[in-house]
Amino acid sequence: MTMPVTRRRFLSVAAASGLSLLPQRARAAGVPLRTWRGVALGADASLTIAHPDPVEADRLITLSLREVERLERVFSLYRADSALRRLNRDGMLDNPPADLVRLLAQAVAFGHASGGAFDPTVQPLWELYAGHFSRSGADPAGPPAAAVRGARGLVDFRALRVDADRIAFARRGMAVTLNGIAQGYVTDRVSELLMAEGMGQVLVDMGELRAIGHHPAGRPWTVGLADPADPERTAETVELGDRALATSGGYGTRFDAEGRFTHLFDPASGTCAAHWLAVTVQSADATTADALSTILSVVPEGRVGSILAGHRGTAARLTRPDGSVLRLAA
């Protein structure tokens, strides 16, 4: 099967909204495919399972969606009751969920490994830019430089304290977003759940993709990469077998009509990165692919190779502003 892949950053609507959708049936090489399509984490999502028993396949899909819903109660920025919202509201969180501790620890590790290019504390920048462009008559040049400096002063993953029994910010006004890594994490958790249930031929897309095994027709799973100049068009198809894939691009969330200001922030400057139109990363797991696609999106070409070199077995496809493509592997 082939599906377009775009970068979706919103963690908002519970996966339960898709539970009312009936899975679709297909058949490949004599093995039934059961496919659910709906919404998870506020984005288009799908789950395809090759299983001879459609009833059992439906049970596994329901089990997977319950896991997505559980994780949204941890990571969502848009649910008032989520653990992440409570952390941002209060500046600290006692007895945090294990998933939040685990993912924030990974996010901090990616921050160190990338020299700060990955920083989960960029949420104040998001709020600044979103608030600026939501106002009528907003200056098309973006927020005032002083406001950017103020928000930038709250961005520092090193000021995030993550322990099993407590998470806290070292500075008042800090806030975290996991939109650059959480979709990959959720994709991995669903994949691990299904593998624990004995599934060996699955394609999971909960905002990022992970293929378990191969398509039952005996070939790798096939996915399409969206053309950043026209996201409704497929620029290239990619084969996945026991691999994960994540794509990041400014076209996914634009604050202004021209697309000069997007959700991809350079933590060092507080400005919106524009080195690449899109970055796609393949890795063994979706969490790593997700984080790396975010990291590479905000660094210049000269840093890409050294960052990838720290993650053996990864490959990246980067589209320059002129449309040309750089391909690198580690």
ROKOLRO-574602 format. One record per residue (C-alpha): residue in one letter; x, y, z. Coordinates in steps of 0.05 Angstrom, whole numbers, plus 5000, padded with zeros to 4 digits. Layout:
<nodes>
aXYZ ...
</nodes>
This chain:
<nodes>
m500050005000 t502350724987 m500551315029 p502852045029 v507152245088 t507152945115 r509653245181 r504053355231 r505653705296 f499253785335 l497853345396 s490453485406 v484753025390 a484152355426 a484851735384 a478051515411 s474951955357 g477051415307 l474150835346 s467450925311 l470650845243 l469950145214 p476549825193 q477049705119 r478549015089 a483448845035 r487148225015 a494348124994 a497347454972 g491547095004 v492647415073 p487147895095 l489248605111 r485348985164 t486249735160 w483850265208 r484050995186 g482151575229 v485152105275 a490452015327 l494152575363 g490353075320 a493052815254 d491052315201 a493151625224 s492650905202 l494150205225 t494449615177 i494948905204 a495748265163 h491747745201 p487647135180 d482247295232 p478847975222 v475647945291 e482447855324 a485248405279 d479748875302 r481348705375 l488548885364 i486649535329 t482149725388 l487749545437 s492549995398 l487850585397 r486750525472 e494250575480 v494451195436 e488951515478 r492651345542 l498951675516 e495252295494 r493052395566 v500452445580 f503252855521 s497553295495 l498454045497 y491054145484 r487853715539 a487354105604 d488053455643 s494353205609 a500753105649 l504553565601 r499454125609 r499754075684 l507354105682 n507154735639 r501855055682 d505154925749 g512454915730 m513354235764 l510053565767 d510653065824 n509852325811 p509852415736 p507651855689 a513351385670 d512251535596 l513252275607 v519652155647 r522251685594 l520752135535 l523252775567 a529652415586 q530452205513 a528952915490 v534353195536 a539252675511 f537752885439 g538853605461 h545853445486 a547553005426 s545353545376 g548854125410 g542154425428 a538954375360 f533553945392 d530354295451 p523554095480 t523054765517 v521555165453 q514155215472 p514855955492 l517056105421 w511055735393 e506456135437 l509856785417 y509356675342 a502456365344 g499856935386 h503057465342 f500257205277 s493357065306 r492357815317 s488958245266 g493858695229 a499958305254 d506658565229 p508458095172 a515758145193 g514157745255 p514357885329 p518758455355 a526058275366 a525458435440 a519657945447 v523657405411 r529457525458 g524857465518 a521856805495 r528756555475 g531056675546 l526156145569 v528855625521 d534155165551 f533354415557 r538954415609 a534354795656 l529354205655 r530053745714 v527553045700 d527252515755 a522851915765 d519152255822 r519152975798 i519853405736 a521054145744 f523354775708 a529155175735 r526155825709 r519156115717 g515456165651 m518755575617 a514355065580 v515454415543 t512854145477 l514153435454 n511353545385 g518153405355 i518652705383 a512152465414 q508852205351 g514851765338 y514551525410 v507151355405 t508450985340 d513850575375 r509350415434 v503850165388 s508849765348 e511649445411 l504749275436 l503048925371 m509648545369 a508348315440 e501648045414 g505347635362 m504248085302 g509648045248 q506548425189 v504049115209 l504649825185 v503550335240 d502551075226 m500951495287 g503952125258 e510451775240 l511151085209 r514050425230 a513849775190 i513849115226 g516248575179 h514148605106 h507748665067 p504347985062 a505448004987 g512847875003 r515348574989 p516949155036 w511349625056 t511150225010 v509850945032 g509751594993 l513552225011 a509652875002 d512453394956 p513953995001 a512154474944 d505354124937 p503953674997 e498053354962 r502753064911 t507452474923 a514752644907 e517651954918 t515851274943 v519950914996 e520150185016 l520150005090 g521549335122 d522749315197 r524350055194 a521450715217 l520651365178 a519252075199 t518452715158 s519053435181 g517654045140 g515654765152 y509654675106 g506454255160 t504854855204 r505455565177 f504056175220 d503656645160 a500756565090 e507556625056 g510556065098 r516456485122 f514756325195 t513555595214 h513655135274 l520954945262 f524755385311 d532255475317 p533155445393 a539655835389 s536656455356 g529156395369 t527756485295 c524456005247 a529255545210 a529155555134 h535055115114 w530654565084 l523754485054 a523153785082 v527253265118 t525752525119 v529552045164 q529551285166 s531750935229 a530650295268 d525450635312 a520551195302 t522651595363 t529651685336 a527151815265 d522352345292 a527552705334 l532752685279 s527952965227 t526753545275 i534053645290 l536353635217 s530754115198 v533854675239 v541254585223 p545154805162 e547854315111 g554854315141 r552354005206 v548053455177 g553452935166 s556452985236 i549552925269 l547752315228 a554452005243 g552351945316 h546451505296 r548950895259 g543950565213 t540151205197 a538951525129 a536452215112 r533352545051 l533653305054 t530253775005 r533754434995 p529855084983 d531455034909 g528254344906 s534653944899 v535553344945 l541253144991 r541652415011 l546152175068 a546851535108 a550651335170 
</nodes>
